[in-house]
Amino acid sequence: MEKLSKRLRQVASFVPKGARLLDVGSDHAYLPLYLLEQGTIHYAIAGEVVEGPYRSALSNVQKSSFASQIEVRLADGLAAFEAIDAIDTITICGMGGRLIASILDKGGKKLAKVNRLVLQPNNREDELRGWLSQSGYAILAEEILEEQGKIYEIIVAEKGQQALSDLDLRFGPFLRQAKSPVFLNKWENELKQLEQALAGIPDRHAETRSAIAQNIHAIKEILHES
C-alpha cells in the first residue's frame, strides 16, 4: 500500500504473523489491507464509528483483492467484533490516549481472548500507560518516530503484570531507556515551552507555578539520567 504512512508501517511491524485483527477507527482500512497484502495476516475487521470513513473503508476493501478476508463494520469501538470472530490482536491508532483507554475499558470481557494491543495515541500517553498497568497489561515494546513534523508514540502491550513508576508512565519504560534522538527532541522542546510558560506566570499563582516546576524537574531528570 503506497498510501500507508511511516507511522502505520511501524504499527504494522508489531502485528504478529497469523493474527486475527480488529483495527478500531480504521478510516480507509489502509492498515489491515497492508497487512493482508504483506501476508502477515489472513483475516481482519476494519471497525469505524463514523459513516463517511466507514464508506471509504468499504470502498477500498471492495476494490482490493482481499474482500473475502476483511470485513468492514460500522460500530463503536470493540462493539465491532464478537467472540465468534476469534480476534486476538487489536490496533487503535490516531486517537487521544484517554479515548483509547476508554474504548478498551468499555470492551470489558471482550478483551479476554485478545493477546496483543498495538496502540498509537496522539496525546496523553501517560494516561494510556496507566490504564494498561491497572488493567493487567504489560508493555512489551515502545516506539517513537517523527513524520511530517509530528512526533508519534506506539505502545505494544500483552496480558501481564508490570510495575511502572511515575516516570515510566510519563516518558515510557522503554523510550526513556533508549533515549532516541526523536525522544530527546520531543522532551527538549517540551522543556523549553514549560520554562517559557513558567517565566510568564506571576508569583501569586503559586499552585500553577509549582505544577509546572515539577514537570520541568521530571523532564530534566529524564534528560540527564545515565
C-alpha positions in Angstrom: 0.0 0.0 0.0 1.8 3.1 -1.2 -0.6 5.3 0.9 0.4 3.7 4.2 2.2 6.2 6.3 5.5 5.6 8.1 3.6 5.7 11.4 1.2 2.9 10.3 4.0 0.8 8.8 5.7 0.9 12.2 2.4 -0.1 13.8 2.1 -3.0 11.3 5.5 -4.3 12.3 4.2 -5.1 15.7 1.2 -7.2 14.5 2.0 -10.9 14.9 2.2 -13.3 12.0 -1.2 -15.0 11.5 -3.1 -12.6 13.8 -6.8 -12.2 13.6 -7.0 -8.4 13.7 -9.5 -5.7 14.7 -8.4 -2.3 13.6 -10.5 0.3 15.5 -11.1 3.6 13.8 -9.7 2.1 10.6 -10.6 5.1 8.4 -9.6 4.0 4.9 -8.8 0.4 6.0 -5.2 1.1 4.9 -3.6 -0.8 7.8 -5.5 -4.1 7.5 -5.2 -4.0 3.7 -1.4 -3.6 4.0 -1.1 -6.4 6.5 -3.1 -8.7 4.2 -1.0 -7.6 1.2 2.2 -8.5 3.1 0.8 -11.9 4.1 1.2 -11.1 7.8 -2.5 -11.8 8.5 -5.3 -13.6 6.7 -8.3 -12.1 8.4 -9.3 -8.6 9.7 -12.1 -6.5 10.8 -12.0 -2.8 10.0 -14.1 -1.0 12.5 -15.4 2.5 12.1 -18.0 4.5 14.0 -18.4 7.4 11.5 -20.4 6.8 8.3 -18.0 8.7 6.0 -14.8 6.8 6.9 -16.8 3.6 7.0 -17.9 4.1 3.4 -14.4 4.9 2.4 -13.0 1.8 4.0 -15.8 -0.3 2.4 -14.9 1.1 -1.0 -11.2 0.4 -0.6 -11.8 -3.2 0.5 -14.3 -3.9 -2.3 -11.7 -2.6 -4.9 -8.9 -4.8 -3.4 -8.3 -8.5 -3.9 -8.9 -9.1 -0.2 -12.6 -8.6 0.0 -13.1 -12.2 1.3 -10.6 -11.7 4.1 -11.6 -8.3 5.6 -14.9 -7.2 6.9 -15.8 -3.5 7.4 -18.2 -2.9 10.2 -19.9 0.3 11.3 -19.6 0.0 15.1 -18.4 1.9 18.2 -15.0 0.6 19.4 -14.9 -3.0 20.4 -18.5 -3.5 19.5 -17.2 -4.2 16.1 -16.4 -7.8 17.0 -17.9 -10.8 18.7 -16.4 -14.0 20.3 -17.1 -15.9 17.1 -14.7 -13.7 15.2 -11.8 -15.0 17.4 -10.0 -11.7 17.3 -6.6 -11.9 19.1 -5.0 -8.6 18.1 -6.3 -5.1 18.3 -4.8 -1.9 16.8 -6.1 1.5 17.7 -4.3 4.5 16.1 -4.5 8.2 15.8 -6.7 8.9 18.8 -6.0 10.5 22.2 -4.6 8.2 24.9 -7.6 8.9 27.1 -10.0 7.9 24.4 -8.1 4.8 23.6 -8.2 3.8 27.2 -11.9 4.4 27.3 -12.5 2.3 24.2 -10.6 -0.6 25.8 -12.3 -0.2 29.1 -15.7 -0.3 27.6 -14.7 -3.6 25.9 -14.7 -5.4 29.2 -14.8 -9.1 28.9 -14.3 -8.9 25.1 -10.6 -8.5 25.8 -10.3 -11.8 27.5 -9.2 -13.7 24.3 -7.2 -10.7 22.9 -3.4 -11.4 23.1 -1.9 -8.2 21.9 -2.8 -4.5 21.8 -0.9 -2.2 19.4 -1.8 1.4 20.3 -0.7 4.7 18.8 -2.0 7.6 21.0 -1.7 11.2 19.7 -1.5 12.6 23.3 -2.0 11.6 27.0 0.3 8.6 26.6 0.8 8.6 30.4 -2.9 8.0 31.0 -3.0 5.1 28.5 0.0 3.5 30.1 -1.7 4.0 33.5 -4.8 2.2 32.2 -2.8 -0.7 30.8 -0.9 -1.1 34.1 -4.1 -1.0 36.2 -5.9 -3.4 33.8 -3.4 -6.2 33.9 -1.3 -5.4 30.8 2.4 -5.3 30.5 4.1 -3.1 27.9 6.4 -5.2 25.7 7.7 -2.6 23.4 7.5 1.1 22.5 8.5 3.2 19.5 8.7 6.9 18.9 9.0 8.4 15.5 8.6 11.7 13.6 6.7 12.1 10.4 5.8 15.3 8.6 6.9 17.4 11.6 4.8 15.4 14.1 6.0 13.0 16.8 4.1 9.8 17.4 4.5 7.1 20.1 3.5 3.5 19.7 2.8 1.2 22.7 2.6 -2.6 22.4 1.1 -4.5 25.3 0.0 -8.0 26.3 -1.6 -9.5 29.3 0.8 -9.5 32.3 1.9 -7.7 35.4 4.3 -4.7 35.3 5.2 -2.2 37.9 5.6 1.3 36.3 7.0 4.3 38.1 5.6 7.8 37.6 8.5 8.5 35.2 7.7 5.3 33.3 4.1 6.4 32.9 5.1 9.8 31.7 8.0 9.0 29.4 7.6 5.3 28.6 9.6 2.5 30.3 11.4 1.6 27.0 11.5 5.0 25.4 13.2 6.6 28.5 15.9 3.9 28.4 16.6 4.1 24.7 16.6 7.9 24.6 16.4 8.1 20.8 17.1 11.4 19.0 13.3 11.8 18.4 12.6 11.2 22.1 15.3 13.8 23.2 13.9 16.3 20.6 10.4 15.9 21.9 11.2 16.4 25.6 13.8 19.2 25.0 11.1 21.1 23.1 8.6 20.4 25.8 11.1 21.6 28.4 11.6 24.9 26.6 7.9 25.5 26.3 7.4 24.8 30.0 10.3 27.1 31.0 8.8 29.9 28.9 5.4 29.3 30.4 6.8 29.4 33.9 8.6 32.7 33.3 5.3 34.3 32.3 3.2 33.2 35.3 3.1 35.7 38.2 4.3 34.6 41.7 0.8 34.9 43.1 -0.2 31.8 41.1 1.9 29.6 43.3 0.0 26.4 42.6 0.3 26.7 38.9 3.9 27.6 39.1 4.6 24.6 41.4 2.9 22.1 39.0 4.9 23.4 36.0 8.1 23.4 38.0 7.5 19.8 38.9 7.1 18.9 35.2 10.3 20.8 34.4 12.2 18.9 37.1 10.9 15.5 35.8 12.0 16.3 32.2 15.4 17.4 33.4 15.7 14.2 35.4 15.0 12.1 32.4 17.2 14.0 30.0 20.2 13.9 32.3 19.9 10.4 33.8 22.5 7.9 32.8 
